[in-house]
Amino acid sequence: MQYRRVGRAGLRVSELSLGSWVTYANQLDLSGARELMALAYDAGVNFFDNAEGYADGESERLMGEAVKALRWPRASYVISTKFFWGLPSEHPNVNGQNTLNRKYLMQAIDGSLRRLQLDYVDLVYCHRPDPDTPIEETVWALHDIIRQGKALYWGTSEWSAESIRAAYEIAERHHLHKPIVEQPQYHLFHRQRVEQEYARLYEDFGLGLTTWSPLASGLLTGKYKSGIPEDSRGADPSLGFLRANLTDQNKNRAVAQLEAIAKDLGGSVAQLAIAWANHNPRVSSVILGASKRAQLEENLQALRLTPKLTPDVLTQIDRITRPLAQ
């Protein structure tokens, strides 16, 4: 496992990391979460990603219990959380109001720290942009959260380049803590934002990336070529919004073509897709998701393929996937 700086910040994260979206408290109980976190940690993973909104806070609670049981030194791991949607509540500033206002953020960090059983989180992300709260209000709140020692760094997730630039410039103007990282979706069929929209931000501000969904929610494993397996993510009724993408015939035909390239390199198409995302030097860490030990073990082996992605192999991959990419 190699470790990369998060943009220009001094913080170093493992090039592959483990996230909890969908899996914790839905597919995994405490025992399962602890097992997969231990497996990842033993393989060199030091970054574990979470969010307040995952399973209405239960994902954070499970991760907190797992870390407590594993008794890792606090300096040895990086934990993140994200704020935006809030938790179920009758109060308008907390009840999933899609907000990043100061009142919500200052309460949300305390709730996450309680569930995670931590004194601080390493990274806080604004999970989506909030069109109803001035960016300046959000930037000041995140600065104060860091100043109070409840988080060390902050960033954004699925923000436009324009909004990230605005936040950075506000922080610069007022000498506040600046956003250091963005967490976008990034995979072979979803590339425009990382490769084009954010291009200037890497040089202008030293923006880092912790990217999610390297397997396009499972599409890039090849298991959806013949429909949706009963035990798959695509079969979960709560994730019905993923189904159209998972059953896209053109993309599944492209995945079948990628399998031949992966085989020539000595790996699976899932490993190829993860290695491809990891190959991008702008990516600080590729966030993996897993509900089974064998699945995580396979995905961690993607690192074997990264050095095999020669210019010729990358050209072959591009020829297959770029016409279908957003």
N, C-alpha and C positions, 0 to 999 in steps of 0.2 A: 504494500500500500504506500502510495506517495501522498504528500500533503501539500496543499496549495494555499497561497494567501488569498484572502477574500478581497479581490480587487487590489487596491493599494494599502489596505489596512494591514496591520501586523498579524491579525488573527489567522491561524492556519487550520484548515479543515481537510479531512480525508477526501480523496478524489471521488470515492463512492461513499454515500451516507445512507441512513435508514430513516424512512418516514413512517407516519402512523395513520395517514388518511385512509379511510374505508376499513382498514384491518382492525385497529385497536377498538375493543368493546363491541365490534360487530362480528368479526371472524376470529379474533383472538381474545382469550381471557388472560388473566395475569400470568399464569404459568407459560402460556404460549408467547406472550410479549417478552417475558424475561428470557426465555430460551433463545429467541431470535436476536434480542439485543446482545446477549452474551456471545452468541455466534459471531455477530458482526464485530463486536468489540475485540474479540480474540483474533479476528482477521485484520485488525488495524483500523476499523471504522471508529472515528472519534466524534462524529456529528450526527445527532438525532433530532429530527424535525417533527414539530407538533403544531397544534393550533387550538385556540379556545373553542372554536366551533366544531371541531372533530368530535362526533358522538356527544355533542352538548356537554363538553368538558370531561367526559369519561375517558377519552383518550389520554388527556393530560394526567388524570388520576392514576390510570394504569401505568403510564410511563414513570410517574413519581414513585409508585410502589415498587416497580421493577428495579429502578436505580437504587432505591433504599436497600432492597434485598441483595443486590449485587455488590454493594459496598465499594464501588469504585472511588478512587481519589477524585475530588471535585475538579482538580486541575487537569485531569486526563480526558475530559469529555466536554463537548459543546452541545448545548440544548437550545433550541429555538421554539418560539411560539408566535402566533399571529392573532391580530385583532381586527374585527370589522363587523361581523354579523351579530355578535352578542349571544347571550344565553336566554332560554325561555324565561320570561318575566313579565309582570304586569306594568312595569315602569317604562315609560317611553324612551328614556335615555339608555336603556339596557336591553330592551326586548327586541333583539334582532332588527334594529332600525337601520342597518347598513350605514353605520356612523363611525366617524373617527373624531368625534368631538372630545374636548378635554375631560369632561366629566366621565364619559364612558371609559376613556383610556386609563385614567388614573385609578379607576375602580377595577378595571379588567386586569391590570398587571398584578394587583394584590390577589385576586381570585386565582389567577394562573399559578402564582408562586405557592399558594396554599395547596392546590391540587398536585403540583409537581414536587412539593416538599423541598423547595429550594430557597436559598436566600436571594438568588438572582438568576436570571436567564442570560445566556450569552448573546442571543440575538432576538430582537422583536421585529416582526414584520407588520406593516399595514397591509392586510390581506387583500384588499381591493381599494381603489380610489373612492373617495366620498365627495360627490359633487355638491353636497349641501353644507359642508363644513369648510371654511377657508383653509387652504393649505398651511398658512402661517400658524393657525391655531393648532393644527396637528403637529407641525414641526416643533413648536414650543413645548407641547405636551411630551413628545418623545424625548426632547432634550432634558426635560425635568425628570422623567423616569430614569434616564441614564445618570443624571446628576445625583439622584437619590440613591444610586447604587443598586437599583432593582433590575437593570439590564446594562450590558456593556456596549452594545452596538445596536443600530436599527437600520431597517431597510424597507423595501416595498415588495409587493407581489402582484403581478399583472397590472402594473401601472403603465401608462403611456410614457414615451420618452419625454414628451412635453411636460407632463406632470412631475416626473422625476427631476428634470432640469429646474422646474420652478421651486421644488422643495429644497434642492441643493443650493440654489441661489439665495433663497430666504435664509437658510442656515449660515451661508457664507457672509451675508450682509450683517447678520446679528451676532456672529461669532458663536453659533450654536453647534451642537453635534450634528454632523451631516449624515445622510443615508449613505451606506457603503455598499449595499448589495440589493439586487433585484432577484425575485424568485419567479421566473416565467415557466410556462410549459415549453418544452423543447424536445422534439424528436424528429425523425426522418420525414414525417408528414406535416410538421408544424415548425417552421423555421424562420419566417420572415421577420418576426419581432426581434429575435436574438441576432440574426445575421445582418439585418438591414436597419430596422428602426432604431436600435440601441447603438449602432456603430459609433457615432460620435461620442457617446457617453463614456465609452471605455477609455478613450484618449483624454477627453476634456475633464472628467471627474474621477477616473480610475474605478469605474463601477465594476463590482464583482457579480457573479451569477451562481446561484444554487438552483439548478433546474429540476423540474418535476416531470413525471410521466414519460420517461425515456422509452417505454414500451407502448406508448399510446393506449394506455389502460388495458393492455394485453393483446392488442391487435398485432403488435410486432413479435409476439411469441409464436404465431402461426396456428394457434389453437382455435381460431374462429373461421378458418377457411371452409369448414363444412357446416357452419351454423354455430349456435351458442350452446356450449356444454352446460349441463345442469348445475355443476358445481363451480361455475366460473363467475367472475365479477359481472359479466354481461347478463347473467340470469337473475341477478338481484333486482327485485322490483323497484327498490329505492334508487337504483342507478340506471333506470330506463333511458335517461337522456344520452347514455353512452352507446345505445344499441345501434343507431343508424351508422355511426362511424365504424363500429366493430364488424358490421356485416357488409360494409362497402365492398362490392365485388372487385372493382378496379384496384383498391388498396390490397385486398387479399391476394389478388393475382401477383401484385408486386412483391408481397411478402414471400410467395412461393418462389419467385425468382431470386430473392435475397438468400433463401435457404441454400442454394447451390454455392453462393459466394462464401457463406458461413462455413459450409462443409469443407470447402477447399482450404479454409484457414484453420480448420480443426476445432470449430465451435458451433454453437447453435445460433439461430437467427436472433434470439433474444440477446445473447451475448454480443453479437455483432452490433445490434442497435444500441446497446449500452456503451460499447467501446466507441462507437461513432460519436455519441454525445460527449464522452469523456475526452475524445481526441481534440475537441475544440479548445484552444488555449484560453479562451475567454471564460470558460466554465470553471468555477472554483470547485464545485462538487455536484455530482449527479445523484439525485435522491432516488433510492430504490424503495419499492414497497413489496412486502411479502407476507403471506399468511401461512406458509409451510417451510419447514427447515430445508427440504430438498430444493425448493424454489430459490431461497436466498443463497444457498451454497452454489447453485448454478450461476446465478447472476453475479456473484462476487468474482467468479472465474472470468468474467468479461475482461478483466485487466490483462489477461494473457493475449487478447486479440488486439488491444490498442496499438502496440508497436508494429503489428502486421498490416495496419491500414496505410499502405503505400499510396502514393499519388495515383497509381493505376487502379488500385482497388477502390479508392474514393471516387474516381471517375466512373467506375462501373456502378457503384451504389447510387451516385447522382443521376446517372442515366435512367435508372429504374424508378427512383423516388421523386426527384425534383419536379417532374410534370404534375404530380399529385399533391405537392406540398403547398401549404398556405404560408 
